[in-house]
Structures are given as structure tokens and as C-alpha cells.
Amino acid sequence: MINRILLRQYRRVYRLSRWMRLHFTLLGHTFLFLLLFAGVFGIDVKQVSTYQLFVLLAVIFLLAIVFSAYSRLKVEINRALPKYVTAGQPFSYQVLVTNLSGRRFFSLDYIEQLFEPKPDVQSLQSFYQHHARPWYKRLISYRLWHRYLVHQRNGFIGEQNLPLLDHSAQITVKFKPLRRGKLIFSGAYLGKADVFGLFRRLFWVNAPQQCWVLPKRYPVNAPVLHGSRKYQPGGVTLANSVGDSAEFFGLRDYRPGDPLNRVHWKSLARHNRLIVKEYQDEYFVRKGLVLDTEADSIKSEVFEAAVSVAASLVVSNQHDDGLLDLMFVGLQSYCFTSGRGIDQTPHMQEILAAVEAAERGAFERLKQSVTERIQECSSLMIVLLQWDQPRQAFIQYLQSCAIPVAVFVVHDGDFSQTDVEDPPTHFYSINTENIAADLAKI
């Protein structure tokens, strides 16, 4: 109940502060401070003459607001956004502003707007669980509420100045996304200041657009796992779960028992005897990349680092002549396949950009999903969030199945590889503070 009341007050304060930040220029904020100062110290009009300054500034502000009401502006914007960007790495894009008003405008301000969520108490409390907080700080604070907004918005874009807008103008906007995920643009404001340069009227341009922010990736040489080529019933098509088919091998004479749907009718018409199409199932290398998403008691920094490690491994395997299965657990168990013309690496990166942490019990479902596909996999690369008894037992089971395994344990410094008894041949400890260096050692 208290958190809901606080949340309503935070929204009101935020809307007021945002309105003042957008509508008043830097000079306007200075004059507004002087107005308040003069109003406080000019209450007693018989003792001091500060009230005269208050009246003067109030009249100037009133005229500024009235003059700004006569501004008219109609524009459209077109962004040249890249399809993919990377979390934590700045990028720039071009914006074409087209003037539809038929007159010139000077000194306009372009204010890009990202989508802003309206968080409820449950969303905020779920977000706070990823930050260590003592029991006496469980109330929703304005600082963390604002931090949640910035996190969901994925950053902040500064204002851009348009010295002259005649028919059209092109500006360059720079931005640094804070996290992976979908970057959503809702539109933009164009601000036109009054003749005094104190108050500006805002003109909204609706221009929704979006692009993907991919996980941060690091150079890595994926470990060489000497797995054998495995029999894939149905070939590549079945590997992508599209249907049951096999690779065309050739033609041969009909044998009793051959299905009629395999008869090659053109050959029958040409040779006047039954000839059927012969298929063979394929054998090829099929790797599995398993991502542990059970982050119930794991810091968000560790989970994000694990996603980055998985994304780096996907990139390192993009030129292999085989299939790569990405397996993880979200609301359900997922398995996405790429390679041999089935899917492209950028799409796998999109999937990793949208991966979210799962609740307790997700690892058990992940084990079941991997076990069901183990007969088709030549080797497995497993990214773990911790090294506890259930995960150790799972790795031992995979080794007993004669499946080459590479294990990546991501941690924040509370894990030492020297303490691991009888580790797999390919066992790597990845510290969140030194991810690039740890992956470079592979």
C-alpha cells in the first residue's frame, strides 16, 4: 500500500520535472530561479523592493509563454537506423528532418524520445531483486524508480540543435545503449524558443521505429571438440523441425514394397517401367550450445556476462560446416538451430538479445531438454551460472555418454577453478570483471 502511494507521487514529480526540463531553456531556468528568489524575499513590499524584480520577471515569463503560442511548425522525420547495434558500444545514425510548413525556422532543438514504460509495484520489486538491498530499504525509492526507467528506456539521448530548417535538414545523433534487447523509438520533439529565449514550445512528431541491441561479444576461439558426425533422420530439414525429408540420392528400379509417392513419373513415361526416387539420410556434425538461465539467486551482472559468452561462442561457430543448436529455458524449453542454410547467425544473436532470466527449477527442465536431443549432438558447449552439485552431476552424466563437453562457468570472483575436483578436459572459468582476457586464453 505504501509503495503504491509512493509510486503515484514519484510519477507526479517526474512528470513535473520532465515538463520543466523540456519547456524551459537554460536561460529560462536561470530566470525562473531568480523569479522564485525575488518572490521569497519580496513578500514584505514595505521593507524591500525585491518585489519589483519579481513583477518584472513574471511579466517577461508571461510574454514569453504568450509569444511561443503563436509558433506553428509541421515536420516529418526519417531515421536511418542500423538493424543491429551492440550493447555498451556507441553508435550514430542520421535523421532527416523535412519541413512541411513552407517557411524557414531558426535555432530549433531536436529532442529524440525513447519508449518510456509505466512500471507498477510488482515490476519494480522484481527489478530490485537483482540488487542487494537490506530489509530496511525495501520501500521503493525515487532514485531506484528513476534507475528502472533509464534501464527500460535503455539510455538517454541528448538534444541536437538545428541552426536552420528550410526545406530539410540532416543531423547526426549519437547514442550508447546500456543493455541488450529491443531499442524502441516512439518519436521526437522539436522545440521552438520564444523571442526572449526562455520558454520553448514543443511540437511532437510521431515516428515509431526500433532496432535490436545485441549482447556484447568478445573474440574467442571455440574449443575444438572432436565429436563424430551423427546420423540425422530426415536430414537438415528435419533438423529444423519443418518436416520429414531426406537428401535426394538418385533413381533406381522399383522394388516390391516401395511407396508409390516415390515413383518418378517422367522416367516411367520415358522407359515404360517403374523407377523410383532414392533418398538417403544425412550424417553431419551437430553442436549444442546450452545456456543456463536459472538466475534465481544470481546477480544480474553474472547472467548478462553468461549471455555475452554464449553470443561470442555463436559468432565463433558461424563458419563451421555443421549445425548449431542453441538451447535454453525461459517460460518453456527452447531450441533454435542454425547452420547449413537453415538460419543465420544474426537471428541467433536476436534470440540471445531477448533471453531473460528464469526462475528456480529451470535447470531441471534444461537437463531434460538436452537429454532428449543428446543422441543427435556431436558435442556440447555449456555455459553455467554456478558450479553446484546438480550441475556437476549433469556434466558427469554427459561425459558417461561419451559426448565431448566444454564447460564455461561464469562468476563474479567467488569461484576458483583450482577447487574443482576432476574437471572436464575443456573447463573454463570466466570472471565477469575479466571476460575478454579469460575468453582469449581458450
C-alpha positions in Angstrom: 0.0 0.0 0.0 2.8 2.4 1.0 4.7 1.5 -2.2 1.7 2.3 -4.4 1.3 5.7 -2.7 5.0 6.5 -3.2 4.8 5.3 -6.8 2.0 7.8 -7.6 3.9 10.6 -6.0 7.1 9.7 -8.0 5.1 9.8 -11.2 3.8 13.3 -10.5 7.2 14.6 -9.5 8.8 13.0 -12.6 6.1 14.5 -15.0 6.6 18.0 -13.5 10.4 17.8 -13.6 10.3 16.4 -17.2 7.9 19.2 -18.3 10.1 21.9 -16.9 13.3 20.3 -18.3 11.8 20.2 -21.8 10.0 23.5 -21.9 12.5 25.9 -20.2 15.8 26.7 -21.7 19.0 27.1 -19.7 18.4 30.8 -19.6 14.8 30.2 -18.7 15.8 28.0 -15.7 18.1 30.8 -14.5 15.3 33.4 -14.8 12.9 31.0 -13.0 15.4 30.7 -10.1 15.6 34.5 -9.9 11.8 34.7 -10.0 11.5 32.4 -7.1 14.3 34.2 -5.2 12.6 37.5 -5.7 9.2 36.2 -4.7 10.5 34.8 -1.4 12.5 37.9 -0.4 9.9 40.3 -1.8 7.0 39.3 0.4 7.3 42.4 2.6 6.8 45.1 0.0 7.1 47.9 2.6 10.6 46.9 3.7 12.3 45.8 0.5 11.9 46.5 -3.2 12.7 43.0 -4.4 9.1 42.6 -5.4 9.7 44.9 -8.3 12.2 42.3 -9.8 9.6 39.6 -9.2 6.9 41.6 -11.1 9.4 42.3 -14.0 10.4 38.7 -14.3 6.8 37.5 -14.1 5.8 39.8 -16.9 8.7 38.6 -19.0 7.8 35.0 -18.5 4.1 35.7 -19.3 5.1 37.4 -22.6 7.5 34.5 -23.4 4.7 31.9 -23.0 2.2 34.0 -25.0 4.6 34.6 -27.8 5.5 30.9 -28.0 1.8 30.1 -28.5 1.9 31.7 -32.0 4.6 29.3 -33.3 3.4 26.9 -36.0 5.6 24.0 -37.2 4.8 20.9 -39.2 7.6 18.4 -40.0 8.3 14.8 -40.6 11.4 12.8 -39.6 13.1 9.8 -41.1 15.8 7.9 -39.2 18.4 5.8 -40.9 18.8 3.3 -38.0 21.1 0.3 -38.3 19.4 -3.0 -37.9 21.8 -4.2 -35.2 23.9 -2.4 -32.6 25.9 -3.8 -29.7 25.2 -3.1 -26.0 27.7 -0.8 -24.4 29.2 0.4 -27.8 28.2 3.9 -29.0 26.8 4.3 -32.5 25.4 7.1 -34.6 22.6 7.4 -37.0 21.3 10.0 -39.4 17.9 11.8 -39.1 16.4 13.7 -42.0 14.0 16.4 -40.8 11.7 17.6 -43.6 9.9 21.0 -43.2 6.2 20.9 -44.3 5.3 24.4 -43.1 6.5 26.4 -46.1 8.6 28.8 -44.0 12.1 29.0 -42.5 12.8 28.2 -38.9 16.0 29.1 -37.0 17.5 27.5 -33.8 15.3 24.5 -33.4 16.1 21.8 -30.9 15.6 18.2 -31.9 14.8 16.0 -28.8 14.7 12.3 -29.5 12.2 10.2 -27.4 12.7 6.6 -26.4 9.8 4.5 -25.3 9.1 5.0 -21.6 7.3 2.3 -19.6 4.9 2.8 -16.8 6.1 0.4 -14.1 3.9 -1.0 -11.5 4.9 -2.1 -8.0 5.3 -5.7 -9.0 7.7 -4.9 -11.9 9.8 -2.6 -9.6 10.1 -5.2 -6.9 11.1 -7.8 -9.4 13.8 -5.4 -10.7 15.0 -4.7 -7.2 15.6 -8.4 -6.5 18.7 -8.2 -8.7 20.2 -5.6 -6.4 21.4 -6.5 -2.9 19.3 -4.4 -0.5 18.9 -4.7 3.3 15.5 -5.3 4.7 15.1 -1.7 6.0 15.5 -0.3 2.4 12.6 -2.4 0.8 10.5 0.7 0.2 10.6 2.0 -3.4 12.9 5.0 -3.5 12.8 7.7 -6.2 16.4 7.0 -7.1 15.8 3.3 -7.9 12.5 4.1 -9.6 14.2 6.5 -11.9 17.0 4.0 -12.4 14.4 1.4 -13.5 13.0 3.9 -16.1 16.5 4.5 -17.5 17.1 0.7 -17.6 13.9 0.1 -19.5 14.4 3.0 -21.8 18.0 1.7 -22.5 19.8 5.0 -22.1 19.5 8.7 -22.8 19.8 10.7 -26.0 21.0 14.3 -25.8 19.4 17.2 -27.6 20.5 18.2 -31.1 20.4 21.8 -32.5 19.2 22.7 -35.9 20.6 26.1 -36.8 18.4 26.4 -39.9 15.5 24.4 -41.1 14.5 25.5 -44.7 13.2 22.6 -46.8 15.1 19.8 -45.0 18.0 19.3 -42.6 20.0 16.2 -41.7 21.5 15.8 -38.3 23.7 13.1 -36.7 22.5 11.6 -33.4 24.9 9.6 -31.2 23.7 7.1 -28.7 25.2 4.4 -26.4 22.7 1.6 -25.4 23.1 0.4 -21.9 21.9 -3.2 -22.3 20.8 -5.8 -24.8 17.2 -6.0 -26.1 14.9 -4.1 -28.3 15.5 -0.4 -28.7 12.2 1.3 -29.3 11.9 4.9 -30.6 8.5 6.5 -30.1 9.0 9.8 -31.8 10.7 13.2 -31.3 10.0 16.7 -30.1 11.1 19.8 -32.0 11.4 22.8 -29.6 11.0 26.4 -30.8 12.1 29.0 -28.2 10.4 32.4 -27.8 12.0 35.7 -28.7 13.5 36.0 -25.2 15.0 32.5 -25.3 13.3 31.5 -22.1 10.4 29.2 -22.9 10.1 26.9 -25.9 7.1 25.3 -27.4 7.3 21.6 -28.3 6.0 20.1 -31.5 5.5 16.3 -31.3 6.4 14.2 -34.3 5.1 10.6 -34.1 7.7 8.3 -35.7 7.8 4.8 -34.1 10.9 2.7 -35.0 13.0 0.0 -33.5 16.3 -1.8 -33.8 18.0 -4.7 -31.9 20.7 -4.2 -29.4 22.8 -7.4 -29.5 24.7 -8.8 -26.5 28.3 -7.7 -26.1 30.6 -10.1 -27.8 34.3 -10.9 -27.4 36.9 -12.6 -29.6 37.1 -16.3 -28.7 38.5 -19.4 -30.4 35.9 -22.0 -29.6 37.4 -25.2 -28.2 37.9 -28.0 -30.7 35.7 -30.8 -29.6 36.3 -34.0 -31.6 32.8 -35.2 -31.9 31.8 -37.6 -34.6 29.3 -37.0 -37.3 25.9 -38.1 -36.2 23.0 -39.7 -38.1 20.2 -37.1 -38.6 16.9 -38.8 -39.5 15.3 -36.7 -42.2 18.4 -34.6 -42.9 18.7 -30.9 -42.5 15.0 -30.2 -43.0 14.0 -32.4 -40.0 16.8 -30.8 -38.0 15.0 -27.5 -38.4 11.7 -29.2 -37.3 10.0 -28.2 -40.6 9.0 -31.7 -41.8 10.3 -35.1 -42.6 12.5 -35.3 -45.7 15.9 -36.6 -46.7 18.6 -35.8 -49.3 17.9 -37.0 -52.9 20.4 -39.6 -53.9 19.4 -40.9 -57.3 17.0 -43.2 -59.3 16.6 -47.0 -59.3 14.2 -49.7 -60.4 11.1 -50.3 -58.5 11.2 -53.0 -55.8 8.1 -54.6 -54.2 7.2 -52.5 -51.1 8.4 -49.1 -52.4 5.9 -46.4 -51.7 4.1 -45.0 -54.7 4.8 -41.4 -53.8 8.4 -42.1 -54.7 7.7 -43.1 -58.3 9.5 -40.9 -60.8 6.7 -40.5 -63.3 8.8 -38.8 -66.0 11.1 -41.9 -66.1 8.1 -44.2 -66.2 6.8 -42.4 -69.3 10.2 -42.5 -70.9 11.3 -46.1 -70.2 7.9 -47.7 -69.7 8.9 -49.3 -66.4 8.6 -48.3 -62.8 11.5 -46.2 -61.5 11.6 -44.7 -58.0 13.5 -41.9 -56.4 16.0 -43.0 -53.8 16.9 -40.9 -50.7 19.5 -41.2 -48.0 19.6 -39.7 -44.6 22.4 -37.4 -43.8 25.3 -37.6 -41.4 26.9 -34.3 -40.2 28.3 -32.5 -37.2 25.7 -31.0 -34.9 26.9 -29.0 -32.0 24.9 -27.9 -29.0 25.2 -24.6 -27.1 23.5 -24.8 -23.8 22.8 -21.6 -21.8 21.9 -21.9 -18.1 19.2 -19.3 -17.3 18.3 -20.3 -13.7 19.3 -17.0 -12.1 17.1 -17.0 -9.1 19.9 -16.2 -6.7 22.4 -14.9 -9.3 23.4 -11.3 -9.8 22.2 -9.7 -13.0 25.8 -8.9 -14.0 26.7 -12.6 -13.9 23.6 -13.5 -16.1 24.4 -10.8 -18.6 28.0 -12.0 -18.8 26.8 -15.5 -19.4 24.6 -14.3 -22.3 27.6 -12.5 -23.8 29.8 -15.6 -23.5 27.0 -17.6 -25.4 26.8 -14.9 -28.1 30.6 -14.9 -28.5 30.5 -18.7 -29.0 27.7 -18.4 -31.6 29.9 -16.0 -33.6 33.0 -18.2 -33.3 31.0 -21.2 -34.8 29.3 -19.3 -37.7 31.7 -20.6 -40.4 31.6 -24.3 -39.3 30.1 -26.8 -41.8 27.5 -28.1 -39.4 24.5 -27.3 -37.3 24.5 -25.4 -34.0 21.6 -25.8 -31.6 21.0 -23.1 -29.0 19.2 -24.5 -26.0 17.9 -22.6 -23.0 14.8 -22.3 -20.8 12.5 -19.3 -20.5 8.8 -19.7 -20.0 9.4 -23.1 -21.7 12.3 -25.0 -23.2 13.6 -23.6 -26.4 15.9 -25.0 -29.1 16.9 -22.9 -32.1 19.1 -24.3 -34.9 21.4 -22.5 -37.3 23.9 -23.6 -40.0 23.9 -25.3 -43.4 21.4 -22.8 -44.8 18.8 -23.3 -42.0 19.2 -20.0 -40.2 21.6 -17.1 -40.0 23.9 -16.0 -37.1 22.2 -12.6 -36.7 18.9 -14.2 -35.9 20.6 -16.3 -33.2 22.0 -13.1 -31.8 18.5 -11.6 -31.8 17.3 -14.6 -29.8 20.1 -14.1 -27.2 19.3 -10.4 -27.1 15.8 -11.3 -25.9 16.7 -14.0 -23.4 15.5 -13.4 -19.9 16.5 -15.0 -16.6 14.3 -17.9 -15.5 13.0 -18.9 -12.0 14.0 -21.8 -9.8 13.6 -25.2 -11.4 14.7 -24.0 -14.9 17.9 -26.1 -14.9 16.0 -29.3 -14.4 13.9 -28.6 -17.4 17.1 -27.7 -19.3 18.6 -31.0 -18.4 15.6 -32.9 -19.7 15.6 -30.9 -23.0 19.3 -31.7 -23.5 18.9 -35.3 -22.7 16.1 -35.7 -25.3 18.5 -34.4 -28.0 21.8 -35.9 -26.8 21.7 -38.7 -29.4 21.8 -36.2 -32.3 24.5 -34.0 -30.9 28.2 -34.4 -31.8 29.4 -32.2 -28.9 28.1 -29.7 -26.3 29.3 -26.3 -25.1 27.6 -25.5 -21.8 27.5 -22.0 -20.2 26.7 -22.3 -16.5 25.9 -19.7 -13.9 27.3 -21.7 -11.0 29.1 -24.9 -10.2 26.9 -26.8 -7.7 26.2 -30.5 -7.2 23.3 -30.8 -9.7 25.4 -29.2 -12.4 28.4 -31.3 -11.6 26.2 -34.4 -11.8 24.8 -33.3 -15.1 28.3 -32.8 -16.6 29.4 -36.3 -15.3 26.3 -37.8 -17.0 27.2 -36.2 -20.3 30.8 -37.5 -20.1 29.5 -41.0 -19.4 27.5 -40.8 -22.6 30.8 -40.2 -24.5 29.8 -36.7 -25.6 32.7 -34.2 -25.8 31.8 -31.3 -23.5 33.2 -27.8 -23.0 32.1 -26.1 -19.7 32.1 -22.4 -19.1 31.4 -21.3 -15.5 30.6 -17.6 -15.3 31.1 -16.0 -11.9 31.8 -12.7 -10.2 35.0 -13.8 -8.4 33.7 -16.2 -5.8 34.8 -19.3 -7.8 38.2 -20.8 -8.3 38.9 -23.4 -10.9 41.6 -24.9 -8.7 39.0 -26.1 -6.3 37.2 -28.2 -8.9 37.9 -32.0 -8.5 38.4 -33.9 -11.7 37.2 -31.2 -14.1 36.4 -32.0 -17.7 39.2 -31.6 -20.3 37.6 -28.4 -21.6 36.7 -26.5 -18.4 36.9 -22.7 -18.3 36.3 -20.2 -15.5 35.0 -16.8 -16.8 35.2 -13.9 -14.4 32.7 -11.1 -15.1 35.4 -8.5 -14.4 37.8 -10.0 -16.9 35.6 -11.7 -19.6 37.7 -10.7 -22.6 41.0 -11.9 -21.1 39.5 -15.2 -19.9 38.0 -16.0 -23.3 41.2 -15.0 -25.0 43.0 -17.8 -23.1 40.9 -20.5 -24.7 
